[in-house]
Amino acid sequence: MDIFDVYDFQNQVENVAKERNLKESLKSLGIVYFDGSLEKGNENRIVFEFSKSRTMAIEVRLMEKKIRFWGWIGDRLKGDYFWKYVFENYGELWRSVLSLLISKYFSPIECISCEIVATTESDLLCQWIEGTESTEDTEDNTLYVGRLLLFGFIPLWKVKHTKNEWKKIALIESSKNKIVEYQLQEDIK
């Protein structure tokens, strides 16, 4: 692979993310629809798998209103999480895939639970909520944060802080974690 292949791949990823086509976005990541989805044993489950290894990549649980992202790269002792790599290197594509999954399979007014899982369901690395989250009903005027520590791999159910606390966290973490700044901007909107 030479530098032109790298640039070509980067351009393909950017174009796919801009086109907002779920099938093409997943294809660029080597992920395809699993034909056994919604069949016996998977009645309320849509599965996407890695095309080469045929292992689960994304699981959409319709009745539970949940999306699980699966994937470990490497051997048991050394490796990394596939979705962490995608988020760090192709953030726009990551956001596109997530929003396309939500818009295709769920109503825009639903809150969707999202999880990153290693190799088994018990290996829950992170959980956050996507969708509408009303902060007007909270007495302490806190903000709900979904993706703040998404790839810090701290299992989160709900993290609440005041707006000033988020500003302090963003100041401390901004040099090492750009997700904090992004999430702070999203929550203030």
Backbone as ProteinMPNN parsed JSONL, in Angstrom:
{"seq_chain_A": "MDIFDVYDFQNQVENVAKERNLKESLKSLGIVYFDGSLEKGNENRIVFEFSKSRTMAIEVRLMEKKIRFWGWIGDRLKGDYFWKYVFENYGELWRSVLSLLISKYFSPIECISCEIVATTESDLLCQWIEGTESTEDTEDNTLYVGRLLLFGFIPLWKVKHTKNEWKKIALIESSKNKIVEYQLQEDIK", "coords_chain_A": {"N_chain_A": [[0.849, -1.174, 0.0], [0.627, 2.156, -0.909], [1.139, 5.726, -0.425], [-0.806, 6.965, -1.976], [-2.879, 5.116, -2.01], [-3.712, 5.285, 0.629], [-4.608, 7.971, 0.738], [-6.668, 7.752, -1.145], [-8.39, 5.937, 0.14], [-9.04, 7.488, 2.387], [-10.427, 9.597, 1.142], [-12.587, 8.155, 0.098], [-13.857, 7.345, 2.47], [-14.591, 9.849, 3.551], [-16.366, 10.729, 1.537], [-18.373, 8.741, 1.653], [-19.339, 9.151, 4.247], [-20.456, 11.687, 3.947], [-22.463, 11.205, 2.06], [-24.359, 9.819, 3.474], [-25.403, 7.124, 3.552], [-26.377, 4.158, 4.787], [-25.736, 1.435, 4.125], [-23.503, 1.728, 2.392], [-21.76, 3.111, 4.07], [-21.259, 1.221, 6.092], [-20.177, -0.782, 4.51], [-17.746, 0.351, 3.737], [-16.359, 0.016, 6.06], [-16.024, -2.645, 6.143], [-18.232, -4.151, 6.881], [-21.235, -6.011, 6.807], [-24.754, -6.711, 6.203], [-26.345, -9.198, 8.118], [-27.775, -12.114, 6.98], [-29.429, -13.726, 8.521], [-30.834, -12.112, 10.195], [-33.731, -10.996, 11.954], [-34.995, -13.427, 11.661], [-36.016, -16.744, 12.81], [-35.047, -17.085, 16.118], [-33.686, -14.746, 16.003], [-35.695, -12.826, 16.086], [-36.386, -10.166, 16.86], [-34.145, -8.737, 16.26], [-31.573, -7.149, 14.547], [-28.724, -7.816, 12.761], [-25.421, -6.935, 11.968], [-22.447, -7.923, 10.399], [-18.859, -8.469, 10.458], [-17.387, -8.669, 7.351], [-15.204, -10.31, 6.621], [-14.407, -11.943, 8.868], [-16.836, -12.88, 9.726], [-17.97, -12.352, 12.179], [-19.943, -10.829, 14.765], [-20.659, -7.384, 14.358], [-22.368, -5.172, 14.676], [-25.295, -4.927, 16.57], [-28.675, -4.538, 16.489], [-31.218, -4.113, 18.609], [-34.484, -4.253, 18.474], [-36.887, -4.29, 20.11], [-35.873, -3.709, 22.624], [-34.853, -1.247, 22.204], [-32.115, -0.692, 21.592], [-28.681, -0.418, 20.639], [-25.888, -2.282, 19.934], [-22.397, -2.229, 19.728], [-19.918, -4.241, 18.533], [-16.652, -5.716, 18.698], [-13.32, -6.589, 18.643], [-9.962, -6.055, 17.999], [-7.141, -7.884, 17.244], [-5.129, -10.133, 19.332], [-5.939, -11.934, 22.393], [-4.452, -10.747, 24.527], [-3.127, -8.527, 23.48], [-4.24, -5.775, 21.685], [-6.983, -3.865, 20.332], [-10.028, -1.946, 20.46], [-12.304, -2.104, 17.84], [-14.267, -0.116, 17.281], [-13.341, 2.017, 18.753], [-11.04, 2.643, 17.337], [-12.206, 3.408, 14.876], [-13.691, 5.639, 15.732], [-11.651, 7.381, 16.643], [-10.116, 7.777, 14.336], [-11.809, 8.136, 12.164], [-13.984, 9.963, 12.726], [-16.195, 11.382, 11.642], [-17.368, 9.477, 9.99], [-18.058, 7.564, 11.921], [-20.012, 9.014, 13.426], [-21.875, 9.316, 11.414], [-22.63, 6.625, 10.825], [-23.776, 5.878, 13.298], [-25.927, 7.759, 13.544], [-27.369, 7.116, 11.227], [-28.137, 4.449, 11.724], [-29.828, 4.834, 13.923], [-31.798, 6.538, 12.802], [-32.844, 4.86, 10.825], [-33.913, 2.586, 12.13], [-35.348, 3.38, 14.369], [-37.696, 5.595, 16.002], [-37.59, 9.191, 15.743], [-38.126, 10.385, 18.177], [-37.494, 8.69, 20.203], [-35.49, 7.482, 22.927], [-32.44, 5.939, 22.659], [-30.6, 3.238, 23.768], [-27.173, 2.781, 23.729], [-24.369, 0.655, 23.341], [-20.992, -0.396, 23.867], [-19.379, -3.33, 23.356], [-17.137, -5.925, 24.195], [-16.238, -8.969, 23.632], [-18.15, -10.682, 24.646], [-21.513, -10.485, 25.977], [-21.255, -9.848, 28.638], [-18.978, -8.389, 28.729], [-19.287, -5.549, 28.883], [-18.335, -2.438, 27.948], [-18.978, 0.212, 27.774], [-21.775, 2.392, 28.059], [-24.305, 4.458, 26.765], [-26.781, 7.024, 26.148], [-28.657, 7.868, 23.319], [-30.55, 10.275, 21.527], [-33.619, 12.001, 22.3], [-33.411, 13.716, 25.254], [-34.746, 15.027, 27.923], [-33.839, 17.833, 29.701], [-35.121, 19.732, 31.061], [-36.846, 18.925, 33.02], [-35.393, 18.326, 35.257], [-34.599, 19.156, 38.548], [-32.189, 20.161, 39.527], [-30.972, 21.348, 37.402], [-29.191, 19.933, 35.7], [-27.089, 18.454, 33.174], [-27.434, 15.872, 30.841], [-25.069, 13.552, 29.768], [-24.071, 11.786, 27.032], [-21.935, 10.679, 25.349], [-19.558, 11.345, 26.634], [-17.317, 10.012, 27.942], [-16.928, 8.018, 26.123], [-14.934, 6.451, 24.821], [-13.208, 6.081, 26.866], [-13.692, 3.868, 28.092], [-15.114, 3.498, 30.453], [-17.659, 2.094, 32.172], [-20.728, 3.576, 31.836], [-23.817, 4.627, 33.098], [-25.543, 6.783, 33.622], [-24.419, 10.038, 33.559], [-24.261, 12.934, 35.308], [-23.811, 16.401, 35.471], [-23.446, 19.828, 36.465], [-23.635, 22.734, 34.32], [-21.396, 24.391, 34.735], [-19.63, 22.592, 35.943], [-19.189, 20.884, 33.773], [-17.786, 22.612, 32.122], [-15.417, 22.936, 33.568], [-14.495, 20.285, 33.532], [-14.15, 19.974, 30.787], [-12.108, 21.813, 30.343], [-9.994, 20.663, 31.785], [-9.778, 18.146, 30.522], [-9.57, 18.669, 27.795], [-7.131, 18.803, 26.425], [-6.337, 16.157, 26.172], [-8.544, 14.746, 25.387], [-10.697, 15.06, 22.951], [-13.338, 14.487, 22.729], [-14.716, 15.398, 24.926], [-14.935, 18.219, 24.63], [-16.504, 18.277, 22.319], [-18.841, 16.957, 23.201], [-19.674, 18.668, 25.24], [-20.377, 20.934, 23.781], [-22.505, 19.846, 22.333], [-24.361, 19.281, 24.376], [-24.972, 21.781, 25.421], [-26.447, 22.993, 23.478]], "CA_chain_A": [[0.0, 0.0, 0.0], [1.405, 3.388, -0.938], [0.464, 6.908, 0.113], [-1.988, 7.258, -2.789], [-3.939, 4.231, -1.533], [-4.188, 5.859, 1.888], [-5.406, 9.151, 0.389], [-7.87, 7.286, -1.826], [-9.279, 5.399, 1.167], [-9.522, 8.615, 3.182], [-11.441, 10.282, 0.332], [-13.769, 7.293, 0.05], [-14.511, 7.427, 3.777], [-15.222, 11.166, 3.643], [-17.511, 10.763, 0.623], [-19.415, 7.865, 2.181], [-19.924, 9.819, 5.414], [-21.268, 12.813, 3.46], [-23.621, 10.687, 1.327], [-25.308, 9.346, 4.477], [-26.0, 5.877, 3.11], [-25.964, 3.178, 5.794], [-25.099, 0.263, 3.514], [-22.179, 2.115, 1.894], [-20.928, 3.458, 5.233], [-20.832, -0.028, 6.715], [-19.328, -1.492, 3.544], [-16.399, 0.932, 3.803], [-15.741, -0.514, 7.275], [-15.956, -4.104, 6.039], [-19.368, -4.681, 7.632], [-22.379, -6.314, 5.947], [-25.984, -7.166, 6.838], [-26.412, -10.643, 8.352], [-29.021, -12.613, 6.389], [-30.26, -14.372, 9.53], [-31.515, -11.1, 11.008], [-35.196, -11.013, 12.007], [-35.509, -14.782, 11.463], [-36.187, -17.491, 14.05], [-33.899, -16.92, 17.005], [-33.309, -13.326, 15.913], [-36.942, -12.192, 15.681], [-36.392, -8.719, 17.109], [-32.738, -8.361, 16.266], [-30.92, -6.953, 13.26], [-27.297, -8.013, 12.994], [-24.449, -6.651, 10.921], [-21.249, -8.675, 10.742], [-17.639, -8.189, 9.716], [-17.473, -9.523, 6.163], [-14.11, -11.291, 6.548], [-14.405, -12.901, 9.977], [-18.218, -13.301, 9.965], [-18.321, -12.15, 13.58], [-20.88, -9.732, 14.939], [-20.113, -6.031, 14.425], [-23.415, -4.305, 15.226], [-26.534, -5.621, 16.894], [-29.764, -3.594, 16.741], [-32.3, -4.808, 19.313], [-35.629, -3.383, 18.223], [-37.803, -4.207, 21.25], [-35.164, -3.107, 23.755], [-34.379, 0.076, 21.776], [-30.698, -0.754, 21.947], [-27.699, -0.721, 19.6], [-24.614, -2.739, 20.492], [-21.257, -2.237, 18.816], [-19.021, -5.313, 18.921], [-15.439, -5.81, 17.908], [-11.99, -6.555, 19.242], [-8.934, -6.27, 16.988], [-5.917, -8.412, 17.837], [-5.292, -11.33, 20.145], [-6.565, -11.718, 23.706], [-3.655, -9.898, 25.402], [-2.771, -7.279, 22.811], [-5.218, -5.421, 20.666], [-7.741, -2.645, 20.56], [-11.422, -2.043, 20.095], [-12.547, -1.641, 16.481], [-15.04, 1.128, 17.257], [-12.457, 3.076, 19.252], [-10.2, 3.01, 16.194], [-13.036, 4.152, 13.915], [-14.02, 6.948, 16.3], [-10.459, 8.228, 16.704], [-9.546, 8.052, 13.023], [-12.852, 8.482, 11.189], [-15.081, 10.434, 13.568], [-17.377, 11.745, 10.852], [-17.984, 8.214, 9.568], [-18.663, 7.001, 13.137], [-21.249, 9.743, 13.712], [-22.804, 9.014, 10.329], [-23.149, 5.27, 11.036], [-24.646, 5.902, 14.468], [-27.173, 8.482, 13.258], [-28.122, 6.367, 10.216], [-28.761, 3.306, 12.398], [-30.936, 5.334, 14.738], [-32.884, 7.041, 11.952], [-33.443, 3.768, 10.052], [-34.595, 1.569, 12.92], [-36.076, 3.909, 15.515], [-38.396, 6.871, 15.85], [-36.724, 10.297, 16.179], [-38.43, 10.845, 19.536], [-37.106, 7.657, 21.158], [-34.142, 7.422, 23.497], [-31.852, 4.66, 22.291], [-29.45, 2.835, 24.564], [-26.064, 2.314, 22.893], [-23.337, -0.007, 24.131], [-19.815, -0.97, 23.231], [-19.172, -4.616, 23.996], [-15.911, -6.556, 23.687], [-16.457, -10.248, 22.951], [-19.376, -11.284, 25.166], [-22.412, -9.475, 26.54], [-20.794, -9.457, 29.967], [-17.848, -7.47, 28.547], [-19.82, -4.22, 28.589], [-17.292, -1.443, 28.154], [-19.52, 1.553, 27.857], [-23.173, 2.534, 27.68], [-24.774, 5.843, 26.741], [-28.108, 7.219, 25.576], [-28.796, 8.767, 22.173], [-31.932, 10.668, 21.287], [-34.108, 13.144, 23.065], [-33.253, 13.593, 26.704], [-35.213, 16.303, 28.45], [-33.15, 18.311, 30.898], [-35.957, 20.752, 31.684], [-37.56, 18.348, 34.151], [-34.511, 18.092, 36.395], [-34.613, 20.287, 39.467], [-30.855, 20.707, 39.756], [-30.491, 21.925, 36.142], [-28.018, 19.196, 35.231], [-27.081, 18.04, 31.775], [-27.13, 14.462, 30.617], [-23.998, 13.394, 28.79], [-24.068, 10.451, 26.458], [-20.685, 10.138, 24.832], [-18.415, 12.036, 27.228], [-16.169, 9.126, 28.11], [-17.26, 6.882, 25.286], [-13.82, 5.561, 24.58], [-12.391, 5.909, 28.044], [-14.108, 2.536, 28.509], [-15.674, 3.478, 31.795], [-19.087, 1.826, 32.014], [-21.543, 4.688, 32.301], [-25.256, 4.508, 32.913], [-25.893, 8.186, 33.447], [-23.466, 10.95, 34.168], [-24.88, 14.254, 35.347], [-23.05, 17.488, 36.056], [-23.95, 21.148, 36.101], [-22.958, 23.325, 33.17], [-20.073, 24.854, 35.176], [-18.786, 21.408, 36.131], [-18.776, 20.422, 32.448], [-16.758, 23.529, 31.62], [-14.175, 22.578, 34.255], [-14.064, 18.994, 32.995], [-13.672, 20.215, 29.421], [-10.829, 22.496, 30.443], [-9.005, 19.684, 32.233], [-9.644, 17.024, 29.596], [-9.534, 19.048, 26.375], [-5.846, 18.532, 25.79], [-6.165, 14.745, 25.874], [-9.77, 14.082, 24.961], [-11.513, 15.991, 22.183], [-14.743, 14.111, 22.868], [-15.299, 16.22, 25.981], [-15.319, 19.499, 24.045], [-17.599, 18.022, 21.392], [-20.045, 16.636, 23.944], [-20.099, 19.868, 25.943], [-21.065, 21.76, 22.792], [-23.77, 19.192, 22.008], [-25.28, 19.373, 25.503], [-25.365, 23.166, 25.657], [-27.416, 23.366, 22.429]], "C_chain_A": [[0.897, 1.24, 0.0], [0.549, 4.556, -0.448], [-0.797, 7.253, -0.672], [-3.168, 6.365, -2.408], [-4.552, 4.771, -0.247], [-5.067, 7.07, 1.609], [-6.721, 8.751, -0.276], [-8.874, 6.742, -0.815], [-9.871, 6.524, 2.009], [-10.619, 9.37, 2.428], [-12.724, 9.466, 0.239], [-14.556, 7.379, 1.351], [-15.239, 8.756, 3.922], [-16.455, 11.25, 2.755], [-18.67, 9.923, 1.136], [-20.106, 8.524, 3.368], [-20.834, 10.963, 4.979], [-22.535, 12.34, 2.761], [-24.715, 10.187, 2.257], [-26.114, 8.143, 3.982], [-25.479, 4.783, 4.039], [-25.207, 2.004, 5.18], [-23.682, 0.591, 3.054], [-21.228, 2.468, 3.041], [-20.385, 2.201, 5.895], [-19.898, -0.815, 5.8], [-17.896, -0.959, 3.588], [-15.637, 0.461, 5.033], [-15.616, -2.042, 7.237], [-17.069, -4.795, 6.795], [-20.544, -4.868, 6.678], [-23.565, -6.77, 6.799], [-25.954, -8.685, 6.965], [-27.772, -11.147, 7.888], [-29.946, -13.289, 7.396], [-30.983, -13.392, 10.44], [-33.026, -11.243, 10.859], [-35.805, -12.385, 11.712], [-35.596, -15.482, 12.815], [-34.904, -17.453, 14.876], [-33.395, -15.483, 17.035], [-34.533, -12.478, 15.563], [-36.929, -10.671, 15.811], [-34.984, -8.146, 17.081], [-32.215, -8.26, 14.839], [-29.426, -6.987, 13.525], [-26.514, -7.633, 11.746], [-23.161, -7.334, 11.351], [-20.056, -8.202, 9.929], [-17.58, -9.171, 8.552], [-16.375, -10.584, 6.109], [-14.217, -12.353, 7.634], [-15.778, -13.486, 10.266], [-18.579, -13.268, 11.443], [-19.183, -10.902, 13.692], [-20.155, -8.395, 15.075], [-21.105, -5.081, 15.091], [-24.659, -5.146, 15.445], [-27.575, -4.564, 17.233], [-30.909, -4.39, 17.35], [-33.525, -3.897, 19.303], [-36.527, -3.207, 19.44], [-37.154, -3.525, 22.454], [-34.713, -1.681, 23.462], [-32.899, 0.235, 22.137], [-29.856, -1.052, 20.711], [-26.408, -1.117, 20.302], [-23.563, -2.754, 19.395], [-20.251, -3.247, 19.353], [-17.717, -5.179, 18.16], [-14.153, -5.594, 18.67], [-10.996, -6.871, 18.145], [-7.691, -6.783, 17.696], [-6.174, -9.668, 18.637], [-5.798, -10.945, 21.534], [-5.788, -10.727, 24.581], [-3.309, -8.553, 24.787], [-3.8, -6.992, 21.735], [-5.902, -4.122, 21.018], [-9.177, -2.873, 20.111], [-11.646, -1.402, 18.739], [-13.231, -0.278, 16.476], [-14.253, 2.289, 17.839], [-11.581, 3.575, 18.108], [-10.993, 3.842, 15.183], [-13.327, 5.547, 14.448], [-12.815, 7.885, 16.27], [-9.953, 8.639, 15.33], [-10.559, 8.508, 11.985], [-14.11, 8.916, 11.93], [-16.349, 10.764, 12.804], [-18.118, 10.49, 10.384], [-18.683, 7.549, 10.749], [-19.996, 7.675, 13.425], [-22.31, 9.458, 12.656], [-23.44, 7.635, 10.524], [-24.139, 5.262, 12.195], [-25.971, 6.587, 14.156], [-28.012, 7.763, 12.204], [-28.807, 5.14, 10.814], [-29.98, 3.756, 13.193], [-32.092, 5.779, 13.856], [-33.57, 5.923, 11.164], [-34.321, 2.86, 10.908], [-35.434, 2.094, 14.083], [-36.753, 5.227, 15.171], [-37.491, 8.0, 16.348], [-37.001, 10.779, 17.603], [-38.024, 9.837, 20.608], [-35.694, 7.874, 21.69], [-33.615, 6.013, 23.244], [-30.635, 4.407, 23.165], [-28.389, 2.281, 23.617], [-24.984, 1.736, 23.8], [-22.158, -0.384, 23.254], [-19.465, -2.201, 24.051], [-17.935, -5.256, 23.382], [-16.244, -7.845, 22.947], [-17.675, -10.999, 23.458], [-20.234, -10.184, 25.768], [-21.951, -9.003, 27.911], [-19.59, -8.519, 29.901], [-18.334, -6.087, 28.138], [-18.765, -3.184, 28.943], [-17.863, -0.066, 28.403], [-20.982, 1.536, 27.451], [-23.537, 4.004, 27.734], [-26.127, 5.896, 26.065], [-28.017, 8.198, 24.42], [-30.266, 9.115, 22.043], [-32.321, 11.818, 22.171], [-34.009, 12.842, 24.542], [-33.62, 14.942, 27.283], [-34.445, 16.664, 29.71], [-33.975, 19.364, 31.613], [-36.641, 20.234, 32.94], [-36.686, 18.164, 35.384], [-34.427, 19.341, 37.255], [-33.244, 20.934, 39.61], [-30.21, 21.237, 38.476], [-29.209, 21.25, 35.657], [-28.179, 18.818, 33.772], [-26.748, 16.563, 31.694], [-26.057, 14.364, 29.54], [-23.983, 11.961, 28.325], [-22.691, 9.945, 26.154], [-19.451, 10.724, 25.495], [-17.176, 11.148, 27.302], [-16.328, 7.86, 27.283], [-16.1, 5.931, 25.091], [-12.793, 5.608, 25.694], [-12.673, 4.538, 28.635], [-14.462, 2.455, 29.98], [-17.158, 3.193, 31.631], [-19.91, 2.944, 32.64], [-23.011, 4.355, 32.1], [-25.81, 5.899, 32.703], [-24.844, 8.998, 34.181], [-24.114, 12.315, 34.146], [-23.955, 15.229, 36.06], [-23.734, 18.793, 35.7], [-23.135, 21.683, 34.936], [-21.556, 23.799, 33.552], [-19.118, 23.687, 35.408], [-18.308, 20.878, 34.79], [-17.689, 21.31, 31.877], [-15.409, 23.216, 32.267], [-13.617, 21.259, 33.721], [-13.487, 19.18, 31.603], [-12.305, 20.874, 29.44], [-9.721, 21.516, 30.819], [-8.726, 18.643, 31.153], [-9.391, 17.412, 28.146], [-8.211, 18.734, 25.696], [-5.678, 17.059, 25.433], [-7.415, 14.072, 25.328], [-10.692, 15.067, 24.262], [-12.999, 15.676, 22.283], [-15.421, 15.015, 23.887], [-15.774, 17.544, 25.41], [-16.52, 19.319, 23.128], [-18.897, 17.793, 22.164], [-20.562, 17.847, 24.701], [-20.871, 20.768, 24.993], [-22.427, 21.166, 22.454], [-24.788, 19.386, 23.129], [-25.765, 20.791, 25.75], [-26.419, 23.612, 24.656], [-28.839, 23.23, 22.884]], "O_chain_A": [[1.814, 1.352, 0.814], [-0.619, 4.383, -0.102], [-1.755, 7.776, -0.103], [-4.32, 6.794, -2.471], [-5.768, 4.719, -0.06], [-6.152, 7.191, 2.176], [-7.765, 9.343, -0.002], [-10.065, 7.042, -0.894], [-11.064, 6.515, 2.312], [-11.632, 9.741, 3.021], [-13.822, 10.02, 0.295], [-15.783, 7.476, 1.334], [-16.386, 8.787, 4.368], [-17.482, 11.785, 3.173], [-19.824, 10.345, 1.062], [-21.33, 8.46, 3.484], [-21.881, 11.182, 5.589], [-23.573, 12.996, 2.853], [-25.882, 10.137, 1.866], [-27.345, 8.152, 3.997], [-24.279, 4.514, 4.074], [-24.144, 1.626, 5.673], [-22.758, -0.185, 3.3], [-20.038, 2.16, 2.986], [-19.2, 2.121, 6.22], [-18.943, -1.439, 6.263], [-16.942, -1.73, 3.487], [-14.407, 0.499, 5.054], [-15.151, -2.653, 8.199], [-16.884, -5.903, 7.298], [-20.822, -4.004, 5.846], [-23.405, -7.162, 7.955], [-25.577, -9.38, 6.022], [-28.806, -10.664, 8.349], [-31.143, -13.409, 7.138], [-31.677, -13.81, 11.367], [-33.533, -11.568, 9.785], [-37.018, -12.489, 11.532], [-35.287, -14.886, 13.847], [-33.819, -17.754, 14.38], [-32.749, -15.065, 17.995], [-34.414, -11.508, 14.814], [-37.429, -9.974, 14.927], [-34.674, -7.189, 17.79], [-32.395, -9.171, 14.031], [-28.92, -6.281, 14.398], [-26.894, -7.967, 10.624], [-22.818, -7.328, 12.533], [-20.208, -7.616, 8.857], [-17.709, -10.378, 8.754], [-16.615, -11.672, 5.587], [-14.125, -13.546, 7.342], [-15.883, -14.486, 10.976], [-19.398, -14.062, 11.905], [-19.154, -10.031, 12.823], [-19.17, -8.28, 15.805], [-20.736, -4.288, 15.957], [-25.025, -5.971, 14.608], [-27.383, -3.779, 18.161], [-31.502, -5.241, 16.688], [-33.588, -2.905, 20.029], [-36.895, -2.079, 19.77], [-37.833, -2.836, 23.216], [-34.245, -0.98, 24.359], [-32.497, 1.143, 22.865], [-30.256, -1.833, 19.847], [-25.898, -0.388, 21.152], [-23.804, -3.228, 18.284], [-19.787, -3.128, 20.487], [-17.687, -4.584, 17.082], [-13.935, -4.54, 19.268], [-11.163, -7.857, 17.427], [-7.236, -6.168, 18.66], [-7.28, -10.209, 18.634], [-6.052, -9.773, 21.81], [-6.401, -9.943, 25.306], [-3.208, -7.55, 25.495], [-4.177, -7.878, 20.969], [-5.454, -3.377, 21.89], [-9.49, -3.871, 19.463], [-11.22, -0.27, 18.513], [-12.815, 0.619, 15.742], [-14.476, 3.436, 17.453], [-11.402, 4.78, 17.932], [-10.506, 4.861, 14.694], [-13.226, 6.528, 13.711], [-12.947, 9.055, 15.911], [-9.415, 9.735, 15.172], [-10.201, 9.195, 11.029], [-15.171, 8.31, 11.778], [-17.452, 10.462, 13.261], [-19.349, 10.452, 10.383], [-19.786, 7.023, 10.597], [-21.0, 6.998, 13.644], [-23.498, 9.369, 12.965], [-24.656, 7.493, 10.402], [-25.225, 4.696, 12.077], [-27.032, 6.048, 14.471], [-29.241, 7.794, 12.273], [-29.94, 4.827, 10.448], [-31.036, 3.126, 13.136], [-33.244, 5.438, 14.126], [-34.759, 6.028, 10.865], [-35.371, 2.411, 10.448], [-36.156, 1.325, 14.717], [-36.421, 5.879, 14.181], [-36.706, 7.795, 17.273], [-36.19, 11.509, 18.174], [-38.193, 10.102, 21.798], [-34.821, 8.385, 20.988], [-34.267, 5.023, 23.575], [-29.752, 5.256, 23.285], [-28.68, 1.411, 22.796], [-24.718, 2.257, 24.883], [-22.305, -0.654, 22.063], [-19.28, -2.131, 25.266], [-17.71, -5.142, 22.177], [-16.508, -7.81, 21.745], [-18.185, -11.876, 22.761], [-19.75, -9.085, 26.037], [-22.232, -7.87, 28.301], [-19.221, -7.918, 30.91], [-17.849, -5.518, 27.16], [-18.354, -3.069, 30.098], [-17.297, 0.727, 29.156], [-21.382, 0.751, 26.592], [-23.123, 4.717, 28.649], [-26.567, 4.911, 25.472], [-27.373, 9.241, 24.532], [-31.13, 8.321, 22.415], [-31.474, 12.521, 22.722], [-34.486, 11.808, 25.008], [-32.864, 15.903, 27.141], [-34.407, 15.893, 30.669], [-33.571, 19.845, 32.671], [-36.98, 21.015, 33.829], [-37.206, 17.87, 36.461], [-34.212, 20.444, 36.752], [-33.157, 22.148, 39.798], [-29.018, 21.542, 38.471], [-28.259, 21.921, 35.254], [-29.277, 18.862, 33.218], [-25.872, 16.074, 32.407], [-26.145, 15.033, 28.511], [-23.895, 11.033, 29.129], [-22.3, 8.886, 26.646], [-18.361, 10.599, 24.935], [-16.117, 11.5, 26.782], [-15.917, 6.774, 27.693], [-16.275, 4.716, 25.19], [-11.64, 5.221, 25.499], [-11.989, 4.094, 29.557], [-14.153, 1.478, 30.662], [-17.86, 3.986, 31.004], [-19.794, 3.218, 33.834], [-23.4, 3.856, 31.044], [-26.48, 6.16, 31.704], [-24.442, 8.662, 35.295], [-24.482, 12.809, 33.081], [-23.393, 14.923, 37.111], [-24.509, 18.857, 34.746], [-22.075, 21.15, 34.608], [-20.619, 23.626, 32.772], [-17.929, 23.785, 35.102], [-17.155, 20.464, 34.664], [-16.77, 20.824, 31.219], [-14.377, 23.229, 31.594], [-12.415, 21.134, 33.488], [-12.449, 18.606, 31.277], [-11.437, 20.529, 28.638], [-8.638, 21.54, 30.235], [-7.571, 18.299, 30.9], [-9.029, 16.554, 27.34], [-8.185, 18.429, 24.504], [-4.955, 16.735, 24.492], [-7.348, 12.938, 24.854], [-11.395, 15.831, 24.923], [-13.832, 16.52, 21.953], [-16.59, 15.36, 23.72], [-16.904, 17.956, 25.674], [-17.452, 20.123, 23.159], [-19.933, 18.365, 21.824], [-21.774, 18.036, 24.797], [-21.912, 21.31, 25.363], [-23.402, 21.903, 22.304], [-25.963, 19.631, 22.855], [-26.876, 20.978, 26.246], [-27.206, 24.512, 24.948], [-29.762, 23.506, 22.117]]}, "name": "protein", "num_of_chains": 1, "seq": "MDIFDVYDFQNQVENVAKERNLKESLKSLGIVYFDGSLEKGNENRIVFEFSKSRTMAIEVRLMEKKIRFWGWIGDRLKGDYFWKYVFENYGELWRSVLSLLISKYFSPIECISCEIVATTESDLLCQWIEGTESTEDTEDNTLYVGRLLLFGFIPLWKVKHTKNEWKKIALIESSKNKIVEYQLQEDIK"}
